[in-house]
């Protein structure tokens, strides 16, 4: 029962706000809470506008966490 409730609580506002955003004025409040555009990122992403530092830090953290998980996994006796 938790999954349908979660899908309704998260999916309904997403779909309703997305449709309302299309017909809303450019400065309307709904543009600030429109999750679909936040997840999609900027509409014109170029190489110059790409957040390279954030991407590099995220990749290095992912690699570090992967190695930490492998080290912990090696130390566990199964």
ZIDA-V651776 format. One line per field, one symbol per residue. burial: I if it has 24 or more other ideal C-beta (glycine too) atoms within 12 Angstrom, else O. Layout:
burial=???
This chain:
burial=OOOOOOOOOOOOOOOOIOOOIOOOOOOOOOOOOIOOOOOOOOOOOOOOOOOOOOOOOOOOOOOOOOOOOOOOOOOOOO
